[in-house]
Amino acid sequence: MLCAAGCGAQAPSDQQTAPQQQPAKPAETTLMVSAAASLTDALNNLKPAFEREHPGVTVTYNFGSSGKLASQIEQGAPADVFLSASKQDMDRLEEKQLIAKDTRLAFAKNELVLITAGSSPLALASFEELGGDAVKHLAVGEPESVPAGRYAKETLEHLKLWDSLSGKLVFASDVRQVLTYVESGNADAGIVYASDAAISPKVKVIATAKPEWHKPIVYPGAVVAASRQADTAKAFLEYLTSEKGKAILQTYGFRE
C-alpha cells in the first residue's frame, strides 16, 4: 500500500519553467538637429510628439542663424539634420557634399514683416515710411549670416532705403534677437518673419513685405552627410513634412 501510494505520486519535473523574456528596450539615440532660430517654438512643440512615436529617440536642438549653423557643420560640429531658413545656406553645404542630397526637401515658407512694440506710439504704416524721421533705430538680422537680415536688406534695397538707413540699423545675431530688441524698446522697429511676430504678444505688425521685394522665403531641410543615424534623421524630416508636422508649423505662422 505504501509502495503503491509512493509510486503513484507525481514525480517533480526535471525541467524548470523558463521565465518570460521581457521585450527588449529600444536603443537609446540622441538626434542632433541644427535649426534656424525662427523655428524655435514650432520645433519645441514638435519634439515630444516625435519622441512619443519613436521610442528611445531624444531630439536635441541647436538653434541659431542659418549661416552660422552652416559654418559649424562645415567645421565638423556634430549634427544629424540641418533645417535652414534660406536656400543659400543649404546650397553651400550641398556644394561641399556635406548633406545627403537625396534627402533635401522644402518644408515651409514664410513672410517678412515690419514690427514695432505693441505699445509704440510711432505713426508708422509701411516699409516706405522708414525713410522718414520717426524711426531712430531699426533692428535687422546681420545680412551675412542671418537669412531674415538678408531678406530685409533685399527689401530695403528694392525700396532704395538701405543706404539712407545705414546709420539707424541695429544688427542682430539671429531673427529672435531682432524680436527681443523691439520687444524691449532697444529698437523702434524691426524686420522679422511673420512667424516670429505671431508668437509675441509684445509686438504688432505694421506691414508685410511684397514677395517681389525679396527672394522667396523657403525653408529647406536635409540629413547631414556625416550623421551616424541617417535613418532616424530621415524619419525626423518625414515627420516634419507629415500632416501632423505641417499642422504644428502652421500653428506658429509658417505656410506650406
Steps between C-alpha positions, in 0.01 A plus 500: 500500500781737595684404187192555290443838658862593452513376147178681416637839605586732215873537453631858492575624154867511401432808288449838671253740344702758309438858614319714246737721306446874535467687171827661403515874559562709189854623465555850639576753226565873521408687183675835459300749293663830400213735420435863411407711804162588351399133537558493878141495626362273230776240542478503879131421458575224249768331714283308753263379228786364290668337801176325600476344155869404502579336836864523601564815294582830673502809280752772588489839328771746410327825405671794332531695179507274194832642384674430831351151522624422149847621600492273807417200283781594260737500797391151607254582779271203576162518328260248350245735342537855368189718472580829330299820456653555159586311184840671484640343816378153406646541149834577659506171688374304201779637280750371757321163521428554871134400473336190355367657180222247450347589839473873432146641501314827552272479802368854563469855372483834678437872454699806602329758722575838654426516873499745790436448869133454578497816709701708251354843422676512160281610212644244261291321238736357236854401409522806278454728802825374654669772298350767726620628836264302725723192533836562667607134534396219266595144601586248229695175487863511391466447121818294469380224732129554577258421216234736642762775489584407141132522399470830691796644310354387166169665593657829607725505194196446279337801669824703464523535880796282600771763463299783658415280801856378561548728800181375666551125460548281807634160395404180681661156507172326410138589432391430859742764623333749264169412665653552845641840405153620397322342797740666744488840330868491404385550141203703378418246232631175357471270202423136583307204363123487535545187712714693753244778531225241545651356818559832676216686675737794552524612136264605225536455125511828309537364146584188299770515232383424148642169368667672205710715734719208605591144408246232595514408869517120483625269776699198378599205717742212447687221675860595572738274307710422809200382705541157658124454529380590155185287526382681813590833342291411193213404730517844660479671160208276405319593821566870436330472160217275620150635563579518872823688439338741254222574748752593769693727262182673388401560862815711533444708189686298235346428162519200268 
